[in-house]
Amino acid sequence: MNNCSIIFIGLDTHKIFTQLAVLKDERGAKPESFGKINTNKAAFIKLARQLQSKYPKATLHFIYEAGPCSYWIYRLLTSLGHCCYIVAPSLIPKKSGDRVKTDKRDAAKLALLFKAETLTTIYVPEPEDEAIRDLSRARETAMKDLKDAKFQLKGVFLRNNIKCAVKDNWSNKHLRWLTELVLPHPSQQIVLQEMIQTITERMKRVTRLVNELEHQVKQWRYYPVVKAVQAMRGVKAVQAMRGVRMLVAVGTIAELGDLRRFDHPRKLMAYLGLVPSESSSGDTRRLGKITKCGNGRARRLLIEGAQTYKHKANISTELQKRQEGLSKVIVDIAWQAQLRLCRRYQRLMQKGKHRNVVVTAIAREIIAYIWAISREVVITPIDPRTRISRLPA
């Protein structure tokens, strides 16, 4: 009875509990509810032991949706020697007439669809890679908070018809001017002082996170890729590959992980949603807007980097210093990218294309050159025996 080769276990995970469904790898088998367990480490270890005892000759395959529970369940189950997969919720097939949704049905649906090979699994980063990604996202969140505080202060000035006497916004001279500013009402003065203090604190927070990110990334296993990507020229002091600053390079690699898992750059472009949508039938082929699927933050970082290719290609002194120590192959790829993308930007603009369309086309090719550079860099693999997984109790 329990001699199946594979057992599929669907997990509908929540913060407090997880609903289970078990499906045997047999013709005509239907998912069976396996109850609920608490969403913690001890409960999953006990569950794995129970299922292994019940199906001693079978291989256990756990499936759950990507969500706020992140990857710790995956890492725990794989560390116990079982197969675990995380699927993309947006790519789960759904019937148009299916109006009943429960935890039991969701768990059973995951097991059934995974057995039918109709689910798309996602890439799971290593804990060290995820930590760098969290730090990069924290810096971006701090930047957003800082911008929001600045916009609020500008709103106060606009409502009170206050003109700034300093052209260099948010410099030390501008901050001193803000502290000397006197508003007509005491309540407004309190609001002004609170906003100035908030902006000052958030500027320090951004500086701390940037410094910490620059320090931590040098100890990261993907730092050689980040350093190589910066071989492509930029227009600011912190840029190297054109349009790719250190922070942009770190953010892109941290979001995408190991680019070598894509055997062709077109697959990476499609993964980021930078390819046009298509609706073709017969002899008619219609292309629409980009799909915008995949990682939105990585796509936005590439769009930001593509803005700088409107300038002419050249090698600055600062870029030359960054390229020192890199292999000739990487330097040649970076120079080839500059020549092609700068020329392509101007050619598309002369054809009358909208600037957003041009920038998106450049971003699509940037990721192809980053893919090519990443394949020329040797990355030290993580030894599973020395990996330290910090799982929640």
C-alpha angles and dihedrals in degrees: 000000000000099000097108116138095221132028117195115208117193115205122199098193127203135168095263106022142011125220116220135208126180125206126184121220094243133118110269094006116152128209116263125206113245098188129241135303133189115265099244139103098260093051093052092048090051091047092052091051092049094050093045089051092048094046104029096166097043133091113235118226115189120197130187139156124261110254146120092318086072120192106317093100090052093049093047095050094044090049087057089056099257130125115252131178134189116207131202109252093210091058097052109116115242130190115235093227096046104112100157117087123175135153092252092052093047093052092046091047092054093052093045096047093044090053088052089051093236098124127092115224122212132227113262115210124217116260091251091052092048090052092056089047091053090051091049091049091048090056090050092049090050090052091052092050090050092051091049091053091050092050090051091053091049088051090057090051092049093051091050096041093241116163118207112239094198120073097198100076119213094006121131089263091052092049090051089051089053092053091052093049115111120199122206097244127052092226091056090049090056090051090050094050092048091051093048090050091048092051092048092050093048092048089055090047091054091048092051093050093047092050092047092048092051089050097045096044091061088064093046120108090230093054091103088058092048091049092047093049089055088063086087107091125257136191098231131064092253094051130090116161101050108272093005114102123185091260092047091048092049092046093050096047092042091053097044101035118193107013091191090080087077110078092197132030092231089066089053091050090052091046089058094046093243095128121091120258115246136210108180132161128173111326092344119095119185123184120196139176122321115283095238091206124142127031109002096191094055090047092051092049090053091048089053091050092049092062092078097060090086086084124082120269116258142138113245125201092253092050090050090056091051092051092055111109094022122115120262090243092060093045090050092050091050092050092046089052091053094049095047100040097044090049092045092050092055093043093052092047091051089053088060097252117159112261092239090054091050094048091049091051090051092048090052091057094042091064089051091057091045088053090051092049093048090057090058094055123086112227121197108235120229114252107230090212092061097039114117114208115194103201125180115256 
